[in-house]
Amino acid sequence: MGDIIFGLLALVLLAGLGFGAFVLVKMGLKRMYGHSDDPIHQARSSLILKSTLAVMLCLLAIVPLTMVRDMTTEREGLYKNVVYEMGHTWGSKQQLAGPVLVLPYQYVVITKGTNRDGEPRETRTLMRDELLILPKQLNIDAKLTHDFRDRGIYRSLVYRSNITGQAKFDFDLPQMPNLEAYDFESARLVFGLSANKSIDTVENFDVSGEGLEPQDSLQSGTGLATPALSRGFHRPLAGMTGATPFTLDFKMQLRGSQGISFLPLGESSVFELTTDWPHPSFNGILPTARNIDEQGFSASWDITHLSRNYPQIFRDSSGKNLDEANAGTQLFEPATHYGKIDRAMKYGLLFVALTFIVLLMFELGQGQRLSPLQYMMVGAAMTLFYLLLLALSEHLSFAIAYMAAASVPVLSIPAYVASATGSRNKGVVMLAMLLGLYALLFSILRLEDYALLMGSGLLVAVLLTLMYLTRRQSEAG
C-alpha cells in the first residue's frame, strides 16, 4: 500500500513538473511567434508543443511502468517459491552416487611418550574407519517421464524415473600402515541419493559373485560421512573373505524435479538418459552424444576416472569431494510468462514513446490536431496494456494473453481518434499503425536473439519517417 501511495505522489509530482515545463515552452513560443497567422509558424509551434508534451508523458509513464514491473517481479518471486515448495514435496533434484562397496577395518595408532619415571612408553589405540571401494565399471540407464503438479494458478514440472544399472567391482585391497584387520562380515553396498523420500521402489539390488550374496533386506541410511554418500540406502554383504570380484545389478523408480545428475564413480562410467521433455540444460561433464527433438531428448556419457580428482579406494574419513565431477541435466523450462513480461517491460518506455511518435506522425501525415488531454488518454491506455498482460498471462497462454491485452490500446485508441476527429478513415489509419507496432513488439518477444536487431531497425525506420514528414519545417521563418 505504501508503494502505491508513493507511486501516486511521484506521479503527481512529475505531472506538476511536466505541466510547468509545458507552460514555459508554450509561453516561450508565444513570445517568439506572438499571434502570427503564418501557417508554417503555427505548424512549427504546434509540433514543438506536441513534442514537449510527448516527452513529458513519456517521463510520467515511467512511474506506472515501474510499478507494473515491480509487481511482475513480486509475482514471479511468489511463483518460484510455490514451484520450489511443490518440487521439494514431490522430490527435489536427484543426484545418484553409487553403488559403493564399504569395507570397515581396524588399525592401530601408536602414541609415544614417557612414564612417570621418564622412561619411553608406547600407547597403542585401536581405531576404526571404513574403506570406500568404487566400481571398476558403472553403467546406468535412466528413463524420465515428465508431469506437472498444480497449486492454484501455478504449476511445477516434475518427473518419474526408471533407473536400471550394473556395477562391476574388481579391486585389490591396499597395503595400509598399522592395519589390524578388515571386518569383512560388516561389509555393505551403499547407494547415495539426494533424497530418500523420493524413492518409489527398489525392485532389484542383487549381487552375483563367488561366495557373495546380499543378506537381509535394504536398509535406509548409509552410515557414511562423505557428503555425496551421506544419504541413501544400503544392503549388508555376506560371504566376503577378500578382494573377490562381483557384479551388482540394480533397478529402482525415483521421483524428482528440476533435473537429475550422476557421479562418475566407476573407473569407466557410462550413463544413458532418455526423457520425453524436449528442453534440456546440460551441466557438469557434457554428454558425448545427444539427440533433441520435439518429443524429448536422449543423451549418453562415457567418462573415465581421469576426469575426477579422487582414487578408486579411499577412507571415509578423508573427506573426499565426490561432487567435483558430475554429469546431468536440468529439465529446463523455457522463459516463463513472467520472463516474457519482464522483457516486454524493458521495451515499455520505448513503445509508449513510439505510440506518441505514431500520433505525431498521424498529425503530420493526416493534417489533424489532437489535444493534450487526448495524448494523456492514449498514454494511459498504453500503460494499462502491461498490467492487463500480467493479469491475463497467469491464467491464459502468453500469446492469447498478449492479444487480449493488446486489443485494449489497439481498438480503443483508433476508436478514440476516430471519434475525436470525426473521421472513421483516420481511425482506420491509426488502427493499421498500432497493429503494426504491437505485432512488432510480439515478434521481438518471440525472437529473443534478434530483439536488439529488430529494435534498432524499428528506431531507424521511425527516425527516417519523422525526417521525411518534417523535411519542410525549415521553411518557417
Order of alpha helices (4+ residues) and beta strands (2+ residues): alpha-alpha-beta-beta-beta-beta-beta-beta-beta-beta-beta-beta-beta-beta-beta-beta-beta-beta-beta-beta-alpha-alpha-alpha-alpha-alpha-alpha
